[in-house]
């Protein structure tokens, strides 16, 4: 953990005390996170605090971020970087390298750039890259890989969160038969998948595809923006997910609560000079410490704290689903998102009553509410949350 001591962590970022900035993590989980323990954590939830039942993170307001920066600076927890190198940025990069089991990591201001430069570096400036048809890289990044790096993306598995080994083999066979040789250099895999509400890439297929890629000399990139969430749901380390992949991207703003930012991890020989490419794309920010310091503040012990939130949400789901007013729809192979139906009463009035009691629900979509599990679920006892829902119908 940074130089901020435990008392200050509780005030500005730990249990939602005072400014209500962060996780609501029990003291035992916080103590284990500070000591570097990765053992099992169990402790009663903290009393009070607002619960945000949407999104992956805490949803910090600008004033909350400003208070956190002030507190970290007062405790000597901020060291300036120079054009996104050194200082707080280097400290964050080193912490992620250790957790992901990679030799090197590089800060990126956005996940779009992290995915792009990861695939670009692995392709070596030529060839094709296989991606999920419903992936973030293929659908939501402005064709950056194709337009700016001249690498053709081949989408597989339309309508699914994953694709199969057979899909890849068919693509490789078709590519090999072309009159002009343009080989597949990279396979990029996103898990969990944003466009499938946090569904994960099938583990068996991923293992089979990785084995084929290694045999054929095809490089692997992981869009692991939310991989720390998947680790908490499946009880595996993030390093285990990262191991088969040459490069890995992790988001800093989704649940590490930075205003923006991403980490790209991989081997030294690929990433040591990446800051030059980053700057070529206009992303060598003169100062990236505001992003790095907040992410580093929430990084230690995250999986342990988030695991507590997962257990709390599962207990809550079991209690609420027994009530006639509610039904729950799980996402197949899902992680932290599920659908809640409120079968009686006015949904808008129901959401207002919960809001007045410190529980925020997202807006309904087609009669359902998409519920997200994040660290704020640790702020209230599970039984209390279930009772609030029943009383608010």
Secondary structure, DSSP 8 states (H G I E B T S, - for coil): --S--HHHHIIIIISS-TT--S----HHHHHHHHHT--S-------SS--EEESSSS----HHHHHHHHHHHHHTT-----BTTBSHHHHHHHHHHHHHHT-SEEEEES-HHHHHHHHHHHHHTT-SEEEEETT-HHHHSSTTHHHHHH--EEEEE-TTSS---HHHHHHHHHHHHT-SS---EEEEEEESSBGGGTTB---HHHHHHHHHHHHHHT-EEEEE-TTHHHHHHHHT--HHHHHTT-SEEEEESSSSS--SS-EEEEE-HHHHTTHHHHHHHTT---S--HHHHHHHHHHHTTHHHHHHHHHHHHHHHHHHHHTSTTEEEEE-TT--SEEEEEE-SS-HHHHHHHHHHTTEEE---BTTEEEEE--GGGGGS-HHHHHHHHHHH-
